[in-house]
Amino acid sequence: MGREYIYFNKNGHAVGEVKPNSVTSGGTANGSTRNGYAENRELLNGQLANYLRKSQPAIQEKALRNEYLNFYCPKDPVSSNIRKMLSVVKNDDRYQNFLPLDMIARIMRNTNFEMARDRLSSQVNDVSPLDALKLKEIEKRKNLVLQRIQEKIQNQYVLTNKISAEKGRVYLKALSEILDDISHGKKYDSYYKHLRRYIPSLTQRSYRSQERTIFEYLGKLIKKWFRELLTELL
């Protein structure tokens, strides 16, 4: 089916591709040299065919991967990982002692990807006690800023009838969302987009004429207060 295989020779060295229907060794991917073909024909007429255990079934990919993981080391070069997989079938008489190159590549690629993903996940979740304390202190300061801005909205704008109580609550929700993004190091959207999430009918024109002055002033205040509190903390 056009697959290419690799195996250990009798001395334990990994050699070139093996075609599934005409066992060869020592050639290139396309069997380019005449000398290689001559040598391959001679090898076919000896002990090589029996040595390769072609009459045995091929090992299942899942079984090979499970065995390979017992010897896997992330720092090993590709050649070492290939030898480890070949050792699995070489030492088990139940299977053919040669492996398809595409299966070898797939196992190494998937294993490396999963190991890298697990390492990244452990690094993200591995929070030291000091980091946890800092995050807790940052959360306290974020809540303090929200409390201060809520009081300002109520006293300076709602009680003086500059905005309605409902709009004051909407402002607070949108500002809380902006502050949450800032505290987690995220890139936050524009003031308009944040406010529009709570006022779906809001247009750019109505935002500029009715909301922008007060809302963006409050947004600048929460960033200023939060920055000052973090400076004290750090």
C-alpha positions in Angstrom: 0.0 0.0 0.0 3.0 2.3 -0.5 4.0 2.3 3.2 7.7 2.3 4.2 9.0 0.3 7.1 12.1 0.2 9.3 13.8 -2.6 11.3 16.9 -3.6 13.3 19.4 -5.7 11.4 20.9 -8.7 13.2 23.5 -6.5 14.8 21.0 -4.3 16.4 21.4 -1.3 14.1 18.4 0.4 12.6 18.5 0.2 8.8 16.5 1.6 5.8 13.0 1.1 4.6 11.2 -2.2 4.1 8.6 -2.4 1.4 5.7 -4.5 2.7 5.5 -6.9 -0.3 9.2 -7.1 -1.2 11.4 -6.9 1.9 14.4 -4.6 1.3 17.0 -2.9 3.3 19.7 -0.2 3.0 17.9 1.8 0.3 16.6 5.3 0.1 12.9 6.2 0.3 12.5 5.7 -3.4 15.0 2.8 -3.8 17.2 4.9 -6.0 20.5 3.0 -6.5 21.1 -0.1 -8.6 23.5 -1.5 -6.1 20.8 -1.1 -3.5 18.4 -3.2 -5.6 21.1 -5.9 -6.2 21.8 -6.1 -2.5 18.2 -6.2 -1.6 17.6 -9.2 -4.0 20.5 -11.0 -2.4 19.1 -10.4 1.1 15.8 -11.8 0.0 17.4 -15.1 -0.8 18.8 -15.6 2.6 17.8 -15.5 6.2 16.4 -11.9 6.1 12.8 -12.9 5.2 12.6 -15.3 8.2 14.4 -12.8 10.4 11.7 -10.2 9.8 8.9 -12.5 11.0 6.6 -11.4 8.2 4.2 -14.3 9.0 3.5 -12.7 12.4 0.8 -10.0 12.9 1.8 -6.4 13.2 1.6 -4.8 16.6 -1.3 -2.5 17.2 -0.5 1.2 17.4 -2.1 1.6 20.8 -0.1 -1.3 22.2 3.2 0.0 20.8 2.5 3.5 22.2 1.8 2.1 25.7 5.1 0.1 25.6 7.0 3.1 24.2 5.8 5.4 27.0 7.5 3.1 29.5 10.9 4.2 27.9 9.9 7.7 26.7 12.2 10.6 27.6 11.4 14.1 26.3 15.1 14.9 25.9 15.9 11.9 23.7 16.6 12.6 20.0 14.3 11.2 17.3 16.8 8.3 16.5 16.7 7.1 20.1 12.9 7.2 20.2 12.8 5.1 17.0 15.2 2.6 18.5 13.0 2.3 21.6 10.0 1.5 19.5 11.9 -1.0 17.4 13.2 -2.7 20.6 9.5 -3.3 21.6 8.8 -5.5 18.6 12.3 -7.0 18.3 12.0 -8.5 21.7 8.4 -9.8 21.4 8.1 -12.8 19.1 4.4 -12.4 18.8 4.8 -9.5 16.4 6.6 -8.6 13.2 9.9 -7.0 14.1 9.6 -4.0 11.7 7.4 -0.9 12.0 5.8 1.5 9.5 7.4 4.9 9.5 4.1 6.8 9.4 3.0 5.0 12.6 6.3 5.8 14.3 6.0 9.5 13.3 2.4 9.7 14.5 3.2 8.2 17.9 6.1 10.5 18.5 4.2 13.6 17.3 1.1 12.8 19.5 3.2 11.9 22.5 5.3 15.1 22.3 2.1 17.2 21.9 0.4 15.6 24.9 3.5 16.0 27.1 3.9 19.6 26.1 0.3 20.3 26.8 0.5 18.6 30.2 3.6 20.6 31.2 1.9 23.9 30.1 -1.2 23.0 32.1 0.8 22.2 35.2 2.7 25.4 34.9 -0.5 27.4 34.7 -2.1 25.7 37.6 1.0 25.5 39.8 0.4 28.6 41.9 2.8 29.1 44.8 1.5 30.3 48.2 3.1 33.7 47.6 1.4 34.0 44.2 -1.9 33.0 45.8 -1.5 35.7 48.5 -0.8 38.3 45.8 -3.8 37.3 43.8 -5.9 37.5 47.0 -4.6 41.0 47.8 -5.2 42.2 44.2 -8.8 40.9 44.5 -9.3 42.9 47.7 -8.1 46.1 46.0 -10.3 45.5 43.0 -13.3 45.2 45.3 -12.2 48.4 47.1 -12.1 50.3 43.8 -15.6 49.0 42.8 -16.9 50.1 46.2 -15.5 53.6 45.8 -16.8 54.0 42.2 -20.2 52.8 43.3 -20.4 55.4 46.0 -19.3 58.1 43.5 -21.9 57.1 41.0 -24.6 57.1 43.7 -23.6 60.4 45.4 -22.4 62.5 42.4 -24.7 61.3 39.6 -27.8 59.4 40.8 -28.7 61.5 43.8 -28.2 64.7 41.8 -30.5 63.3 39.0 -27.7 63.5 36.4 -28.4 59.8 35.6 -31.1 57.4 36.6 -30.6 54.7 39.3 -30.9 52.0 36.6 -28.2 53.6 34.5 -26.0 53.9 37.5 -26.3 50.1 38.0 -25.5 49.6 34.3 -22.5 51.8 34.6 -21.2 49.9 37.6 -21.6 46.5 35.8 -19.7 47.7 32.8 -17.0 49.3 34.9 -16.7 46.1 36.9 -16.2 44.1 33.7 -13.4 46.5 32.6 -11.7 46.3 35.9 -11.9 42.5 36.0 -10.2 42.4 32.5 -7.5 44.8 33.8 -6.8 42.8 37.0 -6.3 39.6 35.0 -4.0 41.2 32.4 -6.5 40.9 29.6 -6.9 43.3 26.7 -10.3 44.9 27.3 -12.7 46.3 24.6 -13.5 49.9 24.1 -15.7 51.7 26.6 -18.5 51.8 24.0 -18.4 48.0 23.5 -18.5 47.3 27.2 -21.4 49.6 27.8 -23.3 48.3 24.7 -23.4 44.8 26.2 -25.8 46.2 28.8 -27.5 48.6 26.5 -28.1 46.7 23.3 -29.8 49.6 21.6 -26.8 51.9 22.2 -25.4 53.5 19.0 -22.1 55.2 18.5 -23.9 58.5 18.1 -26.0 58.2 21.2 -23.0 57.0 23.2 -20.9 60.1 22.2 -23.8 62.5 22.9 -25.3 60.9 26.1 -22.9 58.5 27.8 -19.3 59.1 26.8 -18.4 62.1 29.1 -19.5 60.5 32.4 -18.8 56.9 31.6 -15.3 57.4 30.3 -14.5 59.7 33.2 -15.5 56.9 35.6 -13.5 54.4 33.6 -10.4 56.5 33.9 -11.0 56.9 37.6 -11.1 53.1 38.3 -7.9 52.6 36.4 -6.2 55.4 38.3 -7.4 54.2 41.7 -6.5 50.5 40.9 -3.0 51.5 39.7 -2.4 53.5 42.9 -3.5 50.6 45.1 -1.3 48.1 43.2 1.7 50.4 43.5 1.2 50.4 47.3 0.9 46.6 47.2 4.0 46.0 45.1 
